[in-house]
Amino acid sequence: MREDMKTQIADTFSELLEKEDIDKITVTQLIEECQISRQTFYYHFHDIMDVLEWTFKRSTQILVQRSLESQDRIGALKEYLSFVRLHHRKLKRLVDSKKWFQIEGMMVDAVQIYLEKVAQGKISDLRLSYEDVQVMLRFYACGMVGVLFQHIDDRQLNEEKLLRQIERIIMGKMFPGD
């Protein structure tokens, strides 16, 4: 029952985010929409940002599962890009938030977890230390979030080309002679 309530709150939050900026969504509004008590909300979450963070984690789990079902790296990256496209409006609202710095950190964390899980599922023989892997994943996560938001409003974006570029970067084959 607890997870169901968390999911209900998070889903309602996500619906509200489709319509308005995160800076304008309040706990009062959320509990009214969910038809729950304030006590129920605070039992599950500390505040609106906690709801957002939980929503990111849940979405990351779903995205990882879909990506692991893909046949190759490009398929996994397509799942990622498809997710971004599907949630474009919400992501744009988050970019424009006064809390952008905190939100960006959550997004980088989510992308890092995504990359780590996909790498574990797709790459069996990685000969790097745990610390090196963590730095590499953080680097790629920061880059993917940065590129994502650089192109978030680009209606002319050649997604296939971007996917190939990201794959070449991840595989260390971006420079001539690689």
Residue, then its C-alpha position, 0 to 999 in steps of 0.5 A: m500500500r505504501e508504494d501505491m500511495k507514493t506512486q499515486i503522489a508521484d504520478t499526480f505530481s508528474e501530471l501537474l508538471e505537464k501543466e505548470d512550472i515546478d516552482k508553482i506546484t505546492v504540497t497543498q495543491l498536490i494533496e488536493e489533487c491526490q485527495i489525501s491528507r497533509q500527514t499522508f504526504y509527509y509520511h511518504f515525502h519531505d517536500i516537492m523536491d523529494v517527490l521529484e527525486w523519487t520520480f527520477k529514481r523510478s523513471t530511471q529503473i523503468l528506462v534501465q529495464r527498457s534499455l537492457e532489453s535493446q539489442d545494442r548500445i544504439g538501441a539503449l541510447k534510443e530508449y534514452l532519447s525516446f524517454v527524453r522526447l516523451h517527457h520534453r515538456k516536463l524536462k523543459r519546465l525543470v530547466d526553467s526552474k529557480k531550483w535548476f541547480q538542485i534539479e540538474g544534480m538529480m538528473v546527473d545522478a539519475v543518468q549516472i545510475y542509468l549508465e551504470k546499470v546499462a553498462q553492467g548489463k551490456i559490458s561484461d569485461l570492463r577492466l577498470s577500478y571501481e573509482d575509475v568507473q565512477v569518474m567515467l560514469r559521472f563524466y558521461a552523465c554530466g555530458m549527456v545531461g548537458v547535451l540533452f539540455q543544449h538541444i532540448d528545443d532543437r526541432q531540427l535535431n538529427e537524432e540518429k546523428l546525435l546517437r552515433q556521436i554519443e556512442r562514439i564518445i562513450m566508446g572512445k572513438m570520437f577522435p580521428g584515428d580511433 
